[in-house]
């Protein structure tokens, strides 16, 4: 009886401490949940909707206006093919007054109101630089359209990446909740053994430390999950709240061989097409400089007229006098800049050299794209293996943890062994989450680089469905 009283006195403060620990944990959890509290009636965003939602991105809207600008510039250059019409008027009206005095003649007076409108029509029949300027405007429009498509595809890939990251952070959070539950169970087991006199305080402190570590990790994952949500909202230009499918799933399968990936990726790459357009622009600019030393021929027609009221240079001003005259001149004109000190010739050579540089840029980008496609393809295969191996590791870790708990319950193992197996299981789950996340990223990257489609069916090299149990087709 005395020993039980002593034991109660010794361990009563410890029990009160653990009770306060649980209360504090509950309060802290409530505070975190209040910070991350979600609203109701939120719109749902699926992976398939991302492509359409991305069109609201502000950067993409900016590029759309640049496409419009290039289109207007092309129309401006094409307008040079047509005649131009200019109207000019010197004084509308013009009032002239004065006197002309001469000692040998009568004084002449001027009080006159005049208007001198003229109309000029000019049409370039031969302008050697006009074709090059129109071609340059066409190619700049195509580049602007390509830049819009490049940015759109990049934004779609980035948005999908953030979507996967948001899903992954949710799975990480669930994994940490699962691990925290295991830590709570281990802590309760350690306390129960201590109360029964068959455990040690060291094991309780060890379980408590693990509990704190897992609790802190869970709070980190909650904050990370919220940050990933904000990041996804930013790229999709969403002001309010939203929901997605939180569970991780494979978005599809990649049934294309590496050689086909590289071939299709190089043939359809828009950045490579832009380099070729830049090369063509440089050549057209070179031709434009060269054409400035060629003759230009144009037709002009000038119609001018004069209307006057009152009188001019007269001894007696007649207030009711008025008059008019007109002339019309049409001519075929010719101009030729024969010599400019070699300015245009050197500018021509400079642009040809720029065009040659674009060829090396083209070859360099081809090598980079081939490398990136190969890396993404090999990483995809690696993550396929990681997914299957991590699933096996999870099953093995679960069984190891179960056996470790049984051994600990019967007293032939320590709590340390249980905590180690517990961490191994959490780590195995984390590896599987990361493998699925990276696999989906690789699929999006390959689709972006090769312009090939992700398949919904899991096929082998002969286009037959794979039914192997250990294949990712069954994940």
C-alpha positions, 0 to 999 in steps of 0.5 A: 500500500505504501509503495503504491502511494509513493508511485502515485505521488511520483507519477501524478505530476508526469500524468498532469504534464502529458494531459496539459501537453494534449490540451496544448496540442489541441489548442495549437491545432485549432489555431492552425485550422482557423488560419487555414480555414476554407470557405464553402461553395467553392468552384471546382478546377479539374486538371483538364480545365487548366488549359482554358483557365490559363487564357486568363493569365495577365502575361498572356493577355499582354502578348495577345496585344503584341500580336495585334500590334504586329498585325497592324504593322503588317497592314501598314507595310502592305498599304505602301503598295497603293497610291497616297493622297495628300491635301495641303492648303497654305492659308485657309484663308490668307489675308494680304494687305500692303502698299507699293510706292514708287516716285515715278508711278502711282502707288499700288494697294493690296487688300486681298483674301486668298486660299491656296489648296493643293491635292497631290497623288503619288504612287510608287511603281518600282520601290525595291525595298518595299517587298523586303519591308512587307516580308519582314512585317509578315515574319514579325507577325508570325514570330509574335503569334509563335511567342504567344503560343510558346508562352501559352504552352509554358504557362499551361505546363507551369500551371499543371506543375503547380496543380501537381505540387498542390496535390502532392502537398496534400498527400504529404500532409495526409502522410504526416497526419498518419505519422502523427497518429502513429506517434500518439499511439507510441506515446500512449503505449509508452505512458501505459507501460510506465504507469504499469511499472514495466516501462521507462521514463526515457521511452516516454521522453523519446516518444514525446520528442517524436510526437513533437517532431511529427507535429511540427512536420505536419504544421509545416506541410499545412503551411506548404499546402496553403502556399502551393494553393496561392501559387496556383491561384496566381498563375490561373489569375483566380481571385476567389477560392476553389477546390481540386481533386486532392488525391494523387492519380496518374494523369496518363501513360507515355507510349511513344518511343524515344526516337519518335519523341526526339523526331517529333519534338524537333519537327514541331518545336516553335522556338526552332521555327522562330529562329528560322524566321529570325534568319529570314528577317535578317536576310530581308533586312540585308536585301532592304539595305541593298535595294536602297542603292537601286532606282525608284520610279513613281508617278505623281499628280499635283492639282493646285488652285488659288481663290482670291477676293478683293484686289491686289496691286491696284490703284483703286481697290475693287471690293467686289472683285474676285478670281481663281486659277488652277494647274494640274501636273502629272509626271513620271519621276525617277530617283537613284542613290548611286553612291553612299560611301559603302554604307548600305553595302556594309549594312548588307554584309552585317545582316548576312553575318547576323543571319549566319549566326542564327544557323548556329543558334538553331543547331545549338537549340536542336542539341539542347532540345534533344538532350531535354527530351532524352532526359525527360524520357529517362526520368519518366522510366526511372519514376515508373520503377520508383512507383512500383518499388515504393509500393513494395517498400510500403507493404514491407514497412507496414509489416515491419512496423506491425511486428515491431509493435508486437515485439514491443508489446511483449517486451522483447523489443524497445520503443526505439525500434518501433519509432524507427520502423514508423519513420521508415513507413513514413519515408516509404510513403513519401517516396511513393508520393514523390514518384507519382508527382515527378512522373506526372511532371515528366509526362507534362514535360514530354507533352510540351517538348514533343507535341505528342499526346498523353495516352489513357491506355497503358501499352507496350512497344507492340501497342498491346495492353500491359496486364502485369501485376507489378506494372504501373498500369495497375497503380 
